Amino acid sequence: MSTPTIAIAIERFLNDDTEKFVIPNYQRRFAWENKQVTDLFYDIHYLNRGQKHLLNMTILITIGKGRPRLVNIVDGQQRITTLILLIKVLSKKYKSFNKHKDDYLYDMKKCLWVTTTNGKKSKLKLGRLDSREFENIMDENDQNTNSNSSLLQNAYNVLSQKIDSFTLEEVEEFWLKLKNDVEIIVFRYTKRSDAYKLFEITNNRGLALTKTDIIKNFILGHIAIIVGRSDKDERRLRNVLKKWQEIIITLEGIKKDDFFRHFLMGRIRRKVSFSQLVEKFKEEYFLKVKDVELLTEYKRYKDKNNMPDSTKRQPIEKFLDDLIKNSKVYRQIIKEEFKDPKLNTEIINLNKVEAIPAYTFLLNLFSNMEVGLKEEVKIIKLLQSFLIRRQVCKSATGILDAIFSNLCKQESNNIVNNMKEELKKDFPSDGDFIKNFIKFDFNVERAKYVLGKIEYYINPPAEKMIDWEQVHLEHIIPKKIKTQKSKKEYGDWERYLGNDVEKHMNNLNKIGNLTLLQGKLNIIASNNVFSEKKNNYKQSDIQITQDLCDYRFFKIKNLNDRSKKLSQYAEKIWRF
């Protein structure tokens, strides 16, 4: 049950010495960037005294009976954290005027600190990933750095810069507006399930939250209901919270909504849009998890789906264990962290060809299928061929989610051949691929991948001999040929190309005009005339670059001829 919903002043909300606010570990990290921080600052700064400014609501759960009483923040952690940082900055600035015993400073400190049995502690405790940096910032010795190593530190620095030029009168004026005129709507609950339910409802109705946040609160709301009915198994709740936290930590630095979408498409084997993500996740959850009958939405889902008997469903913990396993695999794919070097190399290559739609199938492959290492490598190479051919031929991308989610229906037995047969339906022909390969405009990453694979094909030792981290993409006919500098220092490419000079830009990023060159040689070659560039090409360890020395001239015709030659290699490399 909640207390009455009221708007209260920020100081009244924060200065209660009997409460300590906690942002649970399962909550997302502090995520506000410059815009959100400065917007909050100016909202307060430009207030007229007596003019009220209402912040969005905050949902709290009161935990325990000790002193101070712990209060979990379910929603509103970004705003509350920023407000605490702002008050910290104000107090530091106020102290600089030697007003250490002033009532204003006393009030500020009451909002920042709370007395515990272990002494004075910060009023707010952040989740594990942010807590150390936050405590450093809040340190009474004010020994925080000015580095922007985190969003927390950046927010503190931004606010410090805004306040730095304030006079004593301006600091006092700002504090009075913050103290008295900024208000917040608070919902207080003692039952977790009620808090999570309100959070889910409000954020499904338009507030800016990620789909992952909504999924999280749906799951935690469910376990809170289960525990609340027995009122004896707090350990189970903590275990569920711990498992969710493990998922979030595993996916640190990764788009979590993408993970849940790819996971879900692999399970239901159909395309799921981002707008459908929460709804489709719930459908899967109701089908797989026990005790869903306790949720108010159960009847609606039961009417829509053929629900299995409760004995055939699993506890929440088992469902989360599956998510944990899949999140670890997803991280391996995104971060290219597979233990086997050959498999990891092919994953790196795959990621170079914009392979995101394929993650649905890869996640299912590595999480749920019994496939040997050799087959895994073959599968990754098949996906490379499929994707590079479709990209070069500019095939429709909208069907890829459907293709890869449907591919999850395949069984482990004879998976490579079955995949070939399935993907052949949407695999561009050799003729189309060659024709489009010749005229395709390559970006840097895709060009380096394609040229590297061609080099391996004609010169296999290159894969182990060459330090590919040091290799640059070289434009044989340079990007800039019309500047005075290019004419004066490097030779007159305009004159060299003659009547074909107008074709320069249209052919600049064609494969025939691109090669690979070690960094130092690339800098030396620069925009030089072709006859001088050949001296650098000759020194290269890369065969496709050395071969350029066979050309007497390199103009548009030569570029086109080279494109055709490379297309023949490409057709042989990226085939089924």
Secondary structure, 3 states (H helix, E strand, C coil): CECCCEEEEHHHHHCCCCEEEECCCCCCCCCCCHHHHHHHHHHHHCCCCCCCEEEEEEEEEEECCCCCEEEEEEECHHHHHHHHHHHHHHHHHHHCCCCCCCHHHHHHHHHHEEEECCEEEECEECCHHHHHHHHHHHCCCCCCCCCCCCHHHHHHHHHHHHHCCCCHHHHHHHHHHHHHCEEEEEEEECCHHHHHHHHHHHHCCCCCCCHHHHHHHHHHHHHHHHHHHHCCCHHHHHHHHHHHHHHHHHCCCCCHHHHHHHHHHHHHCCCCCHHHHHHHHHHHHHHHECCHHHCCCHHHHHHHCCCCCHHHCECHHHHHHHHHHHHHHHHHHHHCCCCCHHHHHHHHHHHCCCCHHHHHHHHHHHHHCCCCHHHHHHHHHHHHHHHHHHHHCCCCCCCHHHHHHHHCCCCCCCHHHHHHHHHHCCCCCHHHHHHHHHHCCCCHHHHHHHHHHHHHHHCCCHHHHCCHHHEEEEECCCCCCCCHHHHHHHCCHHHHHHHHHHHHHHHCCCHHHEEEEEHHHHHHHCCCCHHHHHHHHHCCCCHHHHHHHHCCCCCHHHHHHHHHHHHHHHHHHCCC
